[in-house]
Every structure is written in C-alpha cells, then in structure tokens.
C-alpha cells in the first residue's frame, strides 16, 4: 500500500477571488469582481462535471475553459 499527502492550495492558500484585482484594468471596476466570481464558479462546475463524467482534465484546462 502506498501513502500520499495532498494539499488543497487553490481556495485555501490562494484566494481565487483576488483575480478581480488583475481583471480590473481589463474589464473595469464594475465588472471585475462579478467576473472573478463567475469564473471561479465555472472552474468548480467544470471540474466537478468532468469528474462525474469520468472525463478528467487538469485544473488549468478547466480554468481556461471557464474563462472562455
């Protein structure tokens, strides 16, 4: 039997909604926070759906697709 240690960095150590600060110069003050929130929701949705469908993709793939 092998052992493993896992860390949930995204959302635990890194605040994904801070992306709003990076988006602000691109989309403006009014849209930055709502867009960051929607992007995060879609990231999680795509990740969970792929898991349920047994169609795994790396989180970076889901992140890019969620932004698109």
CHARMM-style PDB file with segment names, atoms N, HN, CA, C and O in Angstrom:
ATOM      1  N   UNK     1       0.840  -1.166   0.000  1.00  0.00      PROA
ATOM      2  CA  UNK     1       0.000   0.000   0.000  1.00  0.00      PROA
ATOM      3  C   UNK     1       0.892   1.238   0.000  1.00  0.00      PROA
ATOM      4  O   UNK     1       1.858   1.316   0.760  1.00  0.00      PROA
ATOM      5  N   UNK     2       0.566   2.198  -0.850  1.00  0.00      PROA
ATOM      6  HN  UNK     2      -0.218   2.135  -1.467  1.00  0.00      PROA
ATOM      7  CA  UNK     2       1.339   3.441  -0.878  1.00  0.00      PROA
ATOM      8  C   UNK     2       0.558   4.544  -0.169  1.00  0.00      PROA
ATOM      9  O   UNK     2      -0.672   4.516  -0.112  1.00  0.00      PROA
ATOM     10  N   UNK     3       1.274   5.489   0.353  1.00  0.00      PROA
ATOM     11  HN  UNK     3       2.273   5.512   0.306  1.00  0.00      PROA
ATOM     12  CA  UNK     3       0.666   6.609   1.059  1.00  0.00      PROA
ATOM     13  C   UNK     3       0.889   7.891   0.270  1.00  0.00      PROA
ATOM     14  O   UNK     3       1.849   8.006  -0.492  1.00  0.00      PROA
ATOM     15  N   UNK     4       0.002   8.842   0.460  1.00  0.00      PROA
ATOM     16  HN  UNK     4      -0.777   8.748   1.079  1.00  0.00      PROA
ATOM     17  CA  UNK     4       0.126  10.119  -0.233  1.00  0.00      PROA
ATOM     18  C   UNK     4      -0.362  11.239   0.666  1.00  0.00      PROA
ATOM     19  O   UNK     4      -1.201  11.038   1.544  1.00  0.00      PROA
ATOM     20  N   UNK     5       0.165  12.385   0.433  1.00  0.00      PROA
ATOM     21  HN  UNK     5       0.846  12.548  -0.280  1.00  0.00      PROA
ATOM     22  CA  UNK     5      -0.296  13.593   1.120  1.00  0.00      PROA
ATOM     23  C   UNK     5      -0.779  14.551   0.042  1.00  0.00      PROA
ATOM     24  O   UNK     5      -0.097  14.747  -0.964  1.00  0.00      PROA
ATOM     25  N   UNK     6      -1.940  15.143   0.240  1.00  0.00      PROA
ATOM     26  HN  UNK     6      -2.494  14.983   1.057  1.00  0.00      PROA
ATOM     27  CA  UNK     6      -2.500  16.079  -0.731  1.00  0.00      PROA
ATOM     28  C   UNK     6      -2.749  17.432  -0.074  1.00  0.00      PROA
ATOM     29  O   UNK     6      -3.094  17.512   1.105  1.00  0.00      PROA
ATOM     30  N   UNK     7      -2.571  18.468  -0.841  1.00  0.00      PROA
ATOM     31  HN  UNK     7      -2.291  18.402  -1.799  1.00  0.00      PROA
ATOM     32  CA  UNK     7      -2.820  19.823  -0.364  1.00  0.00      PROA
ATOM     33  C   UNK     7      -3.827  20.498  -1.283  1.00  0.00      PROA
ATOM     34  O   UNK     7      -3.710  20.424  -2.506  1.00  0.00      PROA
ATOM     35  N   UNK     8      -4.798  21.143  -0.701  1.00  0.00      PROA
ATOM     36  HN  UNK     8      -4.893  21.204   0.292  1.00  0.00      PROA
ATOM     37  CA  UNK     8      -5.757  21.933  -1.460  1.00  0.00      PROA
ATOM     38  C   UNK     8      -5.285  23.378  -1.434  1.00  0.00      PROA
ATOM     39  O   UNK     8      -5.680  24.156  -0.566  1.00  0.00      PROA
ATOM     40  N   UNK     9      -4.450  23.724  -2.378  1.00  0.00      PROA
ATOM     41  HN  UNK     9      -4.129  23.092  -3.084  1.00  0.00      PROA
ATOM     42  CA  UNK     9      -3.856  25.055  -2.403  1.00  0.00      PROA
ATOM     43  C   UNK     9      -4.862  26.086  -2.903  1.00  0.00      PROA
ATOM     44  O   UNK     9      -4.988  27.165  -2.324  1.00  0.00      PROA
ATOM     45  N   UNK    10      -5.560  25.763  -3.951  1.00  0.00      PROA
ATOM     46  HN  UNK    10      -5.457  24.886  -4.422  1.00  0.00      PROA
ATOM     47  CA  UNK    10      -6.455  26.714  -4.595  1.00  0.00      PROA
ATOM     48  C   UNK    10      -7.708  26.916  -3.759  1.00  0.00      PROA
ATOM     49  O   UNK    10      -8.522  26.001  -3.634  1.00  0.00      PROA
ATOM     50  N   UNK    11      -7.869  28.070  -3.201  1.00  0.00      PROA
ATOM     51  HN  UNK    11      -7.208  28.813  -3.302  1.00  0.00      PROA
ATOM     52  CA  UNK    11      -9.005  28.367  -2.343  1.00  0.00      PROA
ATOM     53  C   UNK    11      -8.662  28.293  -0.877  1.00  0.00      PROA
ATOM     54  O   UNK    11      -9.371  28.861  -0.046  1.00  0.00      PROA
ATOM     55  N   UNK    12      -7.580  27.600  -0.538  1.00  0.00      PROA
ATOM     56  HN  UNK    12      -7.003  27.139  -1.212  1.00  0.00      PROA
ATOM     57  CA  UNK    12      -7.135  27.502   0.851  1.00  0.00      PROA
ATOM     58  C   UNK    12      -5.968  28.447   1.096  1.00  0.00      PROA
ATOM     59  O   UNK    12      -6.018  29.282   1.999  1.00  0.00      PROA
ATOM     60  N   UNK    13      -4.931  28.317   0.303  1.00  0.00      PROA
ATOM     61  HN  UNK    13      -4.890  27.638  -0.431  1.00  0.00      PROA
ATOM     62  CA  UNK    13      -3.766  29.187   0.430  1.00  0.00      PROA
ATOM     63  C   UNK    13      -3.790  30.349  -0.560  1.00  0.00      PROA
ATOM     64  O   UNK    13      -3.168  31.386  -0.330  1.00  0.00      PROA
ATOM     65  N   UNK    14      -4.506  30.165  -1.647  1.00  0.00      PROA
ATOM     66  HN  UNK    14      -5.012  29.323  -1.833  1.00  0.00      PROA
ATOM     67  CA  UNK    14      -4.608  31.187  -2.680  1.00  0.00      PROA
ATOM     68  C   UNK    14      -6.071  31.601  -2.786  1.00  0.00      PROA
ATOM     69  O   UNK    14      -6.940  30.749  -2.973  1.00  0.00      PROA
ATOM     70  N   UNK    15      -6.353  32.886  -2.671  1.00  0.00      PROA
ATOM     71  HN  UNK    15      -5.647  33.578  -2.520  1.00  0.00      PROA
ATOM     72  CA  UNK    15      -7.728  33.377  -2.783  1.00  0.00      PROA
ATOM     73  C   UNK    15      -8.061  33.586  -4.257  1.00  0.00      PROA
ATOM     74  O   UNK    15      -7.548  34.520  -4.872  1.00  0.00      PROA
ATOM     75  N   UNK    16      -8.910  32.735  -4.836  1.00  0.00      PROA
ATOM     76  HN  UNK    16      -9.327  31.975  -4.336  1.00  0.00      PROA
ATOM     77  CA  UNK    16      -9.203  32.851  -6.261  1.00  0.00      PROA
ATOM     78  C   UNK    16      -9.951  34.129  -6.619  1.00  0.00      PROA
ATOM     79  O   UNK    16      -9.880  34.583  -7.761  1.00  0.00      PROA
ATOM     80  N   UNK    17     -10.659  34.709  -5.672  1.00  0.00      PROA
ATOM     81  HN  UNK    17     -10.716  34.340  -4.745  1.00  0.00      PROA
ATOM     82  CA  UNK    17     -11.399  35.922  -5.977  1.00  0.00      PROA
ATOM     83  C   UNK    17     -10.501  37.157  -6.040  1.00  0.00      PROA
ATOM     84  O   UNK    17     -10.943  38.224  -6.466  1.00  0.00      PROA
ATOM     85  N   UNK    18      -9.252  37.019  -5.621  1.00  0.00      PROA
ATOM     86  HN  UNK    18      -8.892  36.152  -5.275  1.00  0.00      PROA
ATOM     87  CA  UNK    18      -8.301  38.111  -5.789  1.00  0.00      PROA
ATOM     88  C   UNK    18      -8.021  38.365  -7.267  1.00  0.00      PROA
ATOM     89  O   UNK    18      -7.414  39.374  -7.627  1.00  0.00      PROA
ATOM     90  N   UNK    19      -8.460  37.457  -8.104  1.00  0.00      PROA
ATOM     91  HN  UNK    19      -8.952  36.638  -7.811  1.00  0.00      PROA
ATOM     92  CA  UNK    19      -8.291  37.636  -9.536  1.00  0.00      PROA
ATOM     93  C   UNK    19      -9.004  38.900  -9.995  1.00  0.00      PROA
ATOM     94  O   UNK    19      -8.661  39.467 -11.032  1.00  0.00      PROA
ATOM     95  N   UNK    20      -9.986  39.341  -9.231  1.00  0.00      PROA
ATOM     96  HN  UNK    20     -10.265  38.880  -8.388  1.00  0.00      PROA
ATOM     97  CA  UNK    20     -10.691  40.572  -9.559  1.00  0.00      PROA
ATOM     98  C   UNK    20      -9.749  41.758  -9.697  1.00  0.00      PROA
ATOM     99  O   UNK    20      -9.969  42.637 -10.531  1.00  0.00      PROA
ATOM    100  N   UNK    21      -8.704  41.784  -8.884  1.00  0.00      PROA
ATOM    101  HN  UNK    21      -8.525  41.070  -8.207  1.00  0.00      PROA
ATOM    102  CA  UNK    21      -7.724  42.874  -8.968  1.00  0.00      PROA
ATOM    103  C   UNK    21      -6.985  42.843 -10.302  1.00  0.00      PROA
ATOM    104  O   UNK    21      -6.688  43.890 -10.877  1.00  0.00      PROA
ATOM    105  N   UNK    22      -6.692  41.657 -10.784  1.00  0.00      PROA
ATOM    106  HN  UNK    22      -6.933  40.807 -10.317  1.00  0.00      PROA
ATOM    107  CA  UNK    22      -5.991  41.515 -12.078  1.00  0.00      PROA
ATOM    108  C   UNK    22      -6.934  41.823 -13.246  1.00  0.00      PROA
ATOM    109  O   UNK    22      -6.504  42.304 -14.295  1.00  0.00      PROA
ATOM    110  N   UNK    23      -8.217  41.539 -13.048  1.00  0.00      PROA
ATOM    111  HN  UNK    23      -8.566  41.148 -12.196  1.00  0.00      PROA
ATOM    112  CA  UNK    23      -9.191  41.775 -14.110  1.00  0.00      PROA
ATOM    113  C   UNK    23      -9.590  43.248 -14.215  1.00  0.00      PROA
ATOM    114  O   UNK    23      -9.995  43.710 -15.282  1.00  0.00      PROA
ATOM    115  N   UNK    24      -9.476  43.975 -13.118  1.00  0.00      PROA
ATOM    116  HN  UNK    24      -9.148  43.599 -12.251  1.00  0.00      PROA
ATOM    117  CA  UNK    24      -9.936  45.365 -13.056  1.00  0.00      PROA
ATOM    118  C   UNK    24      -9.414  46.232 -14.216  1.00  0.00      PROA
ATOM    119  O   UNK    24     -10.209  46.941 -14.832  1.00  0.00      PROA
ATOM    120  N   UNK    25      -8.108  46.203 -14.538  1.00  0.00      PROA
ATOM    121  HN  UNK    25      -7.461  45.627 -14.038  1.00  0.00      PROA
ATOM    122  CA  UNK    25      -7.622  47.044 -15.653  1.00  0.00      PROA
ATOM    123  C   UNK    25      -8.165  46.599 -17.018  1.00  0.00      PROA
ATOM    124  O   UNK    25      -8.203  47.388 -17.962  1.00  0.00      PROA
ATOM    125  N   UNK    26      -8.580  45.342 -17.113  1.00  0.00      PROA
ATOM    126  HN  UNK    26      -8.550  44.702 -16.346  1.00  0.00      PROA
ATOM    127  CA  UNK    26      -9.036  44.803 -18.396  1.00  0.00      PROA
ATOM    128  C   UNK    26     -10.532  45.033 -18.608  1.00  0.00      PROA
ATOM    129  O   UNK    26     -10.953  45.418 -19.699  1.00  0.00      PROA
ATOM    130  N   UNK    27     -11.341  44.795 -17.559  1.00  0.00      PROA
ATOM    131  HN  UNK    27     -10.999  44.482 -16.673  1.00  0.00      PROA
ATOM    132  CA  UNK    27     -12.799  44.866 -17.719  1.00  0.00      PROA
ATOM    133  C   UNK    27     -13.435  46.027 -16.966  1.00  0.00      PROA
ATOM    134  O   UNK    27     -14.629  46.279 -17.125  1.00  0.00      PROA
ATOM    135  N   UNK    28     -12.668  46.735 -16.153  1.00  0.00      PROA
ATOM    136  HN  UNK    28     -11.697  46.531 -16.024  1.00  0.00      PROA
ATOM    137  CA  UNK    28     -13.203  47.874 -15.414  1.00  0.00      PROA
ATOM    138  C   UNK    28     -13.635  47.509 -14.007  1.00  0.00      PROA
ATOM    139  O   UNK    28     -13.758  46.336 -13.653  1.00  0.00      PROA
ATOM    140  N   UNK    29     -13.864  48.555 -13.210  1.00  0.00      PROA
ATOM    141  HN  UNK    29     -13.765  49.507 -13.497  1.00  0.00      PROA
ATOM    142  CA  UNK    29     -14.212  48.376 -11.802  1.00  0.00      PROA
ATOM    143  C   UNK    29     -15.538  47.647 -11.600  1.00  0.00      PROA
ATOM    144  O   UNK    29     -15.653  46.812 -10.702  1.00  0.00      PROA
ATOM    145  N   UNK    30     -16.530  47.951 -12.418  1.00  0.00      PROA
ATOM    146  HN  UNK    30     -16.436  48.629 -13.147  1.00  0.00      PROA
ATOM    147  CA  UNK    30     -17.864  47.385 -12.219  1.00  0.00      PROA
ATOM    148  C   UNK    30     -17.940  45.888 -12.521  1.00  0.00      PROA
ATOM    149  O   UNK    30     -18.733  45.172 -11.911  1.00  0.00      PROA
ATOM    150  N   UNK    31     -17.137  45.424 -13.438  1.00  0.00      PROA
ATOM    151  HN  UNK    31     -16.492  46.006 -13.934  1.00  0.00      PROA
ATOM    152  CA  UNK    31     -17.226  44.022 -13.868  1.00  0.00      PROA
ATOM    153  C   UNK    31     -16.189  43.097 -13.242  1.00  0.00      PROA
ATOM    154  O   UNK    31     -16.349  41.877 -13.287  1.00  0.00      PROA
ATOM    155  N   UNK    32     -15.143  43.648 -12.668  1.00  0.00      PROA
ATOM    156  HN  UNK    32     -15.014  44.638 -12.632  1.00  0.00      PROA
ATOM    157  CA  UNK    32     -14.022  42.825 -12.205  1.00  0.00      PROA
ATOM    158  C   UNK    32     -14.439  41.791 -11.160  1.00  0.00      PROA
ATOM    159  O   UNK    32     -14.154  40.605 -11.326  1.00  0.00      PROA
ATOM    160  N   UNK    33     -15.096  42.212 -10.107  1.00  0.00      PROA
ATOM    161  HN  UNK    33     -15.327  43.176  -9.972  1.00  0.00      PROA
ATOM    162  CA  UNK    33     -15.482  41.274  -9.039  1.00  0.00      PROA
ATOM    163  C   UNK    33     -16.539  40.263  -9.499  1.00  0.00      PROA
ATOM    164  O   UNK    33     -16.384  39.070  -9.239  1.00  0.00      PROA
ATOM    165  N   UNK    34     -17.615  40.706 -10.180  1.00  0.00      PROA
ATOM    166  HN  UNK    34     -17.741  41.676 -10.391  1.00  0.00      PROA
ATOM    167  CA  UNK    34     -18.589  39.710 -10.673  1.00  0.00      PROA
ATOM    168  C   UNK    34     -17.969  38.706 -11.642  1.00  0.00      PROA
ATOM    169  O   UNK    34     -18.316  37.525 -11.624  1.00  0.00      PROA
ATOM    170  N   UNK    35     -17.052  39.178 -12.486  1.00  0.00      PROA
ATOM    171  HN  UNK    35     -16.770  40.137 -12.501  1.00  0.00      PROA
ATOM    172  CA  UNK    35     -16.415  38.267 -13.438  1.00  0.00      PROA
ATOM    173  C   UNK    35     -15.521  37.261 -12.717  1.00  0.00      PROA
ATOM    174  O   UNK    35     -15.512  36.082 -13.070  1.00  0.00      PROA
ATOM    175  N   UNK    36     -14.772  37.711 -11.714  1.00  0.00      PROA
ATOM    176  HN  UNK    36     -14.780  38.670 -11.428  1.00  0.00      PROA
ATOM    177  CA  UNK    36     -13.925  36.798 -10.941  1.00  0.00      PROA
ATOM    178  C   UNK    36     -14.778  35.742 -10.242  1.00  0.00      PROA
ATOM    179  O   UNK    36     -14.407  34.569 -10.199  1.00  0.00      PROA
ATOM    180  N   UNK    37     -15.901  36.152  -9.704  1.00  0.00      PROA
ATOM    181  HN  UNK    37     -16.202  37.104  -9.739  1.00  0.00      PROA
ATOM    182  CA  UNK    37     -16.805  35.216  -9.010  1.00  0.00      PROA
ATOM    183  C   UNK    37     -17.377  34.189  -9.993  1.00  0.00      PROA
ATOM    184  O   UNK    37     -17.384  32.990  -9.712  1.00  0.00      PROA
ATOM    185  N   UNK    38     -17.854  34.664 -11.138  1.00  0.00      PROA
ATOM    186  HN  UNK    38     -17.849  35.637 -11.367  1.00  0.00      PROA
ATOM    187  CA  UNK    38     -18.414  33.756 -12.144  1.00  0.00      PROA
ATOM    188  C   UNK    38     -17.353  32.804 -12.671  1.00  0.00      PROA
ATOM    189  O   UNK    38     -17.624  31.621 -12.873  1.00  0.00      PROA
ATOM    190  N   UNK    39     -16.152  33.312 -12.895  1.00  0.00      PROA
ATOM    191  HN  UNK    39     -15.932  34.273 -12.731  1.00  0.00      PROA
ATOM    192  CA  UNK    39     -15.055  32.476 -13.371  1.00  0.00      PROA
ATOM    193  C   UNK    39     -14.779  31.363 -12.376  1.00  0.00      PROA
ATOM    194  O   UNK    39     -14.608  30.212 -12.776  1.00  0.00      PROA
ATOM    195  N   UNK    40     -14.733  31.679 -11.090  1.00  0.00      PROA
ATOM    196  HN  UNK    40     -14.871  32.615 -10.764  1.00  0.00      PROA
ATOM    197  CA  UNK    40     -14.494  30.673 -10.047  1.00  0.00      PROA
ATOM    198  C   UNK    40     -15.617  29.636 -10.027  1.00  0.00      PROA
ATOM    199  O   UNK    40     -15.356  28.439  -9.913  1.00  0.00      PROA
ATOM    200  N   UNK    41     -16.854  30.092 -10.136  1.00  0.00      PROA
ATOM    201  HN  UNK    41     -17.066  31.065 -10.228  1.00  0.00      PROA
ATOM    202  CA  UNK    41     -17.991  29.162 -10.150  1.00  0.00      PROA
ATOM    203  C   UNK    41     -17.885  28.193 -11.324  1.00  0.00      PROA
ATOM    204  O   UNK    41     -18.117  26.994 -11.171  1.00  0.00      PROA
ATOM    205  N   UNK    42     -17.537  28.716 -12.487  1.00  0.00      PROA
ATOM    206  HN  UNK    42     -17.348  29.690 -12.612  1.00  0.00      PROA
ATOM    207  CA  UNK    42     -17.410  27.862 -13.674  1.00  0.00      PROA
ATOM    208  C   UNK    42     -16.225  26.904 -13.562  1.00  0.00      PROA
ATOM    209  O   UNK    42     -16.309  25.763 -14.016  1.00  0.00      PROA
ATOM    210  N   UNK    43     -15.124  27.357 -12.963  1.00  0.00      PROA
ATOM    211  HN  UNK    43     -15.056  28.284 -12.595  1.00  0.00      PROA
ATOM    212  CA  UNK    43     -13.977  26.462 -12.737  1.00  0.00      PROA
ATOM    213  C   UNK    43     -14.429  25.238 -11.957  1.00  0.00      PROA
ATOM    214  O   UNK    43     -14.166  24.101 -12.351  1.00  0.00      PROA
ATOM    215  N   UNK    44     -15.111  25.483 -10.850  1.00  0.00      PROA
ATOM    216  HN  UNK    44     -15.325  26.406 -10.530  1.00  0.00      PROA
ATOM    217  CA  UNK    44     -15.558  24.376  -9.996  1.00  0.00      PROA
ATOM    218  C   UNK    44     -16.596  23.512 -10.706  1.00  0.00      PROA
ATOM    219  O   UNK    44     -16.546  22.285 -10.629  1.00  0.00      PROA
ATOM    220  N   UNK    45     -17.530  24.153 -11.391  1.00  0.00      PROA
ATOM    221  HN  UNK    45     -17.571  25.151 -11.453  1.00  0.00      PROA
ATOM    222  CA  UNK    45     -18.555  23.403 -12.118  1.00  0.00      PROA
ATOM    223  C   UNK    45     -17.930  22.474 -13.152  1.00  0.00      PROA
ATOM    224  O   UNK    45     -18.276  21.294 -13.223  1.00  0.00      PROA
ATOM    225  N   UNK    46     -17.011  23.006 -13.954  1.00  0.00      PROA
ATOM    226  HN  UNK    46     -16.730  23.964 -13.897  1.00  0.00      PROA
ATOM    227  CA  UNK    46     -16.380  22.188 -14.994  1.00  0.00      PROA
ATOM    228  C   UNK    46     -15.569  21.046 -14.377  1.00  0.00      PROA
ATOM    229  O   UNK    46     -15.577  19.926 -14.886  1.00  0.00      PROA
ATOM    230  N   UNK    47     -14.877  21.337 -13.288  1.00  0.00      PROA
ATOM    231  HN  UNK    47     -14.870  22.247 -12.874  1.00  0.00      PROA
ATOM    232  CA  UNK    47     -14.081  20.314 -12.625  1.00  0.00      PROA
ATOM    233  C   UNK    47     -14.963  19.189 -12.094  1.00  0.00      PROA
ATOM    234  O   UNK    47     -14.667  18.012 -12.304  1.00  0.00      PROA
ATOM    235  N   UNK    48     -16.046  19.550 -11.405  1.00  0.00      PROA
ATOM    236  HN  UNK    48     -16.286  20.506 -11.234  1.00  0.00      PROA
ATOM    237  CA  UNK    48     -16.945  18.537 -10.840  1.00  0.00      PROA
ATOM    238  C   UNK    48     -17.656  17.745 -11.940  1.00  0.00      PROA
ATOM    239  O   UNK    48     -17.777  16.523 -11.848  1.00  0.00      PROA
ATOM    240  N   UNK    49     -18.118  18.433 -12.965  1.00  0.00      PROA
ATOM    241  HN  UNK    49     -18.020  19.426 -13.039  1.00  0.00      PROA
ATOM    242  CA  UNK    49     -18.807  17.719 -14.053  1.00  0.00      PROA
ATOM    243  C   UNK    49     -17.874  16.726 -14.741  1.00  0.00      PROA
ATOM    244  O   UNK    49     -18.266  15.596 -15.032  1.00  0.00      PROA
ATOM    245  N   UNK    50     -16.647  17.152 -14.999  1.00  0.00      PROA
ATOM    246  HN  UNK    50     -16.329  18.070 -14.763  1.00  0.00      PROA
ATOM    247  CA  UNK    50     -15.691  16.236 -15.631  1.00  0.00      PROA
ATOM    248  C   UNK    50     -15.422  15.027 -14.748  1.00  0.00      PROA
ATOM    249  O   UNK    50     -15.276  13.906 -15.236  1.00  0.00      PROA
ATOM    250  N   UNK    51     -15.358  15.265 -13.452  1.00  0.00      PROA
ATOM    251  HN  UNK    51     -15.477  16.175 -13.055  1.00  0.00      PROA
ATOM    252  CA  UNK    51     -15.170  14.153 -12.527  1.00  0.00      PROA
ATOM    253  C   UNK    51     -16.332  13.170 -12.579  1.00  0.00      PROA
ATOM    254  O   UNK    51     -16.127  11.957 -12.611  1.00  0.00      PROA
ATOM    255  N   UNK    52     -17.542  13.695 -12.587  1.00  0.00      PROA
ATOM    256  HN  UNK    52     -17.708  14.680 -12.561  1.00  0.00      PROA
ATOM    257  CA  UNK    52     -18.728  12.840 -12.654  1.00  0.00      PROA
ATOM    258  C   UNK    52     -18.811  12.072 -13.965  1.00  0.00      PROA
ATOM    259  O   UNK    52     -19.276  10.932 -14.000  1.00  0.00      PROA
ATOM    260  N   UNK    53     -18.359  12.703 -15.040  1.00  0.00      PROA
ATOM    261  HN  UNK    53     -17.981  13.628 -15.012  1.00  0.00      PROA
ATOM    262  CA  UNK    53     -18.400  12.058 -16.354  1.00  0.00      PROA
ATOM    263  C   UNK    53     -17.188  11.170 -16.606  1.00  0.00      PROA
ATOM    264  O   UNK    53     -17.083  10.529 -17.651  1.00  0.00      PROA
ATOM    265  N   UNK    54     -16.272  11.140 -15.635  1.00  0.00      PROA
ATOM    266  HN  UNK    54     -16.358  11.662 -14.786  1.00  0.00      PROA
ATOM    267  CA  UNK    54     -15.022  10.397 -15.789  1.00  0.00      PROA
ATOM    268  C   UNK    54     -14.245  10.856 -17.020  1.00  0.00      PROA
ATOM    269  O   UNK    54     -13.663  10.059 -17.756  1.00  0.00      PROA
ATOM    270  N   UNK    55     -14.262  12.190 -17.212  1.00  0.00      PROA
ATOM    271  HN  UNK    55     -14.735  12.837 -16.613  1.00  0.00      PROA
ATOM    272  CA  UNK    55     -13.559  12.810 -18.335  1.00  0.00      PROA
ATOM    273  C   UNK    55     -12.555  13.816 -17.769  1.00  0.00      PROA
ATOM    274  O   UNK    55     -12.609  15.003 -18.090  1.00  0.00      PROA
ATOM    275  N   UNK    56     -11.651  13.339 -16.938  1.00  0.00      PROA
ATOM    276  HN  UNK    56     -11.607  12.374 -16.678  1.00  0.00      PROA
ATOM    277  CA  UNK    56     -10.720  14.193 -16.207  1.00  0.00      PROA
ATOM    278  C   UNK    56      -9.878  15.067 -17.125  1.00  0.00      PROA
ATOM    279  O   UNK    56      -9.394  14.617 -18.163  1.00  0.00      PROA
ATOM    280  N   UNK    57      -9.715  16.311 -16.730  1.00  0.00      PROA
ATOM    281  HN  UNK    57     -10.108  16.677 -15.886  1.00  0.00      PROA
ATOM    282  CA  UNK    57      -8.762  17.240 -17.327  1.00  0.00      PROA
ATOM    283  C   UNK    57      -8.063  17.946 -16.177  1.00  0.00      PROA
ATOM    284  O   UNK    57      -8.644  18.114 -15.105  1.00  0.00      PROA
ATOM    285  N   UNK    58      -6.822  18.361 -16.393  1.00  0.00      PROA
ATOM    286  HN  UNK    58      -6.350  18.225 -17.264  1.00  0.00      PROA
ATOM    287  CA  UNK    58      -6.110  19.125 -15.377  1.00  0.00      PROA
ATOM    288  C   UNK    58      -6.883  20.393 -15.058  1.00  0.00      PROA
ATOM    289  O   UNK    58      -7.645  20.900 -15.881  1.00  0.00      PROA
ATOM    290  N   UNK    59      -6.671  20.897 -13.838  1.00  0.00      PROA
ATOM    291  HN  UNK    59      -6.052  20.485 -13.170  1.00  0.00      PROA
ATOM    292  CA  UNK    59      -7.397  22.083 -13.403  1.00  0.00      PROA
ATOM    293  C   UNK    59      -7.090  23.290 -14.278  1.00  0.00      PROA
ATOM    294  O   UNK    59      -7.953  24.147 -14.463  1.00  0.00      PROA
ATOM    295  N   UNK    60      -5.880  23.374 -14.819  1.00  0.00      PROA
ATOM    296  HN  UNK    60      -5.179  22.677 -14.669  1.00  0.00      PROA
ATOM    297  CA  UNK    60      -5.563  24.508 -15.684  1.00  0.00      PROA
ATOM    298  C   UNK    60      -6.377  24.479 -16.957  1.00  0.00      PROA
ATOM    299  O   UNK    60      -6.705  25.535 -17.498  1.00  0.00      PROA
ATOM    300  N   UNK    61      -6.714  23.293 -17.452  1.00  0.00      PROA
ATOM    301  HN  UNK    61      -6.448  22.435 -17.012  1.00  0.00      PROA
ATOM    302  CA  UNK    61      -7.575  23.172 -18.641  1.00  0.00      PROA
ATOM    303  C   UNK    61      -8.976  23.671 -18.292  1.00  0.00      PROA
ATOM    304  O   UNK    61      -9.563  24.447 -19.046  1.00  0.00      PROA
ATOM    305  N   UNK    62      -9.510  23.236 -17.166  1.00  0.00      PROA
ATOM    306  HN  UNK    62      -9.034  22.606 -16.553  1.00  0.00      PROA
ATOM    307  CA  UNK    62     -10.828  23.681 -16.723  1.00  0.00      PROA
ATOM    308  C   UNK    62     -10.846  25.196 -16.487  1.00  0.00      PROA
ATOM    309  O   UNK    62     -11.845  25.861 -16.761  1.00  0.00      PROA
ATOM    310  N   UNK    63      -9.747  25.728 -15.982  1.00  0.00      PROA
ATOM    311  HN  UNK    63      -8.936  25.188 -15.759  1.00  0.00      PROA
ATOM    312  CA  UNK    63      -9.654  27.163 -15.726  1.00  0.00      PROA
ATOM    313  C   UNK    63      -9.714  27.954 -17.026  1.00  0.00      PROA
ATOM    314  O   UNK    63     -10.424  28.956 -17.116  1.00  0.00      PROA
ATOM    315  N   UNK    64      -8.977  27.509 -18.021  1.00  0.00      PROA
ATOM    316  HN  UNK    64      -8.401  26.695 -17.948  1.00  0.00      PROA
ATOM    317  CA  UNK    64      -9.009  28.197 -19.320  1.00  0.00      PROA
ATOM    318  C   UNK    64     -10.386  28.100 -19.963  1.00  0.00      PROA
ATOM    319  O   UNK    64     -10.885  29.080 -20.517  1.00  0.00      PROA
ATOM    320  N   UNK    65     -11.002  26.922 -19.891  1.00  0.00      PROA
ATOM    321  HN  UNK    65     -10.597  26.126 -19.441  1.00  0.00      PROA
ATOM    322  CA  UNK    65     -12.322  26.752 -20.477  1.00  0.00      PROA
ATOM    323  C   UNK    65     -13.369  27.582 -19.728  1.00  0.00      PROA
ATOM    324  O   UNK    65     -14.296  28.109 -20.344  1.00  0.00      PROA
ATOM    325  N   UNK    66     -13.228  27.699 -18.427  1.00  0.00      PROA
ATOM    326  HN  UNK    66     -12.475  27.271 -17.928  1.00  0.00      PROA
ATOM    327  CA  UNK    66     -14.167  28.501 -17.650  1.00  0.00      PROA
ATOM    328  C   UNK    66     -14.069  29.970 -18.025  1.00  0.00      PROA
ATOM    329  O   UNK    66     -15.087  30.661 -18.072  1.00  0.00      PROA
ATOM    330  N   UNK    67     -12.884  30.453 -18.289  1.00  0.00      PROA
ATOM    331  HN  UNK    67     -12.057  29.892 -18.251  1.00  0.00      PROA
ATOM    332  CA  UNK    67     -12.719  31.848 -18.697  1.00  0.00      PROA
ATOM    333  C   UNK    67     -13.306  32.074 -20.089  1.00  0.00      PROA
ATOM    334  O   UNK    67     -13.922  33.107 -20.351  1.00  0.00      PROA
ATOM    335  N   UNK    68     -13.110  31.113 -20.964  1.00  0.00      PROA
ATOM    336  HN  UNK    68     -12.609  30.274 -20.750  1.00  0.00      PROA
ATOM    337  CA  UNK    68     -13.655  31.233 -22.326  1.00  0.00      PROA
ATOM    338  C   UNK    68     -15.170  31.249 -22.289  1.00  0.00      PROA
ATOM    339  OT1 UNK    68     -15.813  31.344 -23.334  1.00  0.00      PROA
TER     340      UNK     68
END
